[in-house]
Amino acid sequence: MLAAAGLLATACFGKFALGVTQTIEPNPILPGASVKQEVNVEADGLLGTAVKQAMTDAATKGQAQGQSGTKWQISDTSQGATVHLRMSRSVSLTEAQAAVSKTSTGGFDVGTISVRADDWVIARHYTVRVVVSPSAPTTPTGTTTGTDATSQQLAQAILAGITYDYFVSLPGIVTATNGVPSDQSRLVWHLDLTGASERVLTAESIYPDWPRLIVLLVVIVLLAGGVILRSRRSRPTVAQPPTVITPPQV
């Protein structure tokens, strides 16, 4: 019954894939970091149409109401009935750790991220913790939500057909995580929308600060060169005694 409901849901509402990416980008030389946030959606059918409308309305409403914070930029490369949407923004580490309202993303929970950055002068240690409460996309217009067993099975089949992948990209070498290595040096978590409990995603990395190391090396070379040059200039000059030439005796 559930398999038949899944096939029916896919045929009626289409496929849906959601990907959220959090990328930590350390500031060159200076302390601190920025976070690049992305929400990628690939969908078709009624779900694709509903999600596209929800994300577009969220962006329009945010601009009209003057919502605080960095606005999301939407890129639409949809072709025909296939929807390809990308929402992105780059924010400071402080703003990234503030909760993102679902109304600004079209109903998706991009998670609440917490980043701890320990500065070790020539290296930085990052600890990332993300709490995600997976949520389903907006219900397609024209559909009804029933409470009988068949309707509940159909709803579960729709959710089971939605893929939700959460990516985190950390600088440097990953030392600990409960995620899985993915492409482009990212970590990935495959989230289940049918589950009611929230997920906690964790990762740690050590980033060798090569720009600082290069600057430190240059400073050491310049200081050593200055000390050597100064020591040579301050060295006393020893006067050489005059050379006495004795004439040959006849």
Disulfide bonds with the S-S distance in Angstrom:
none
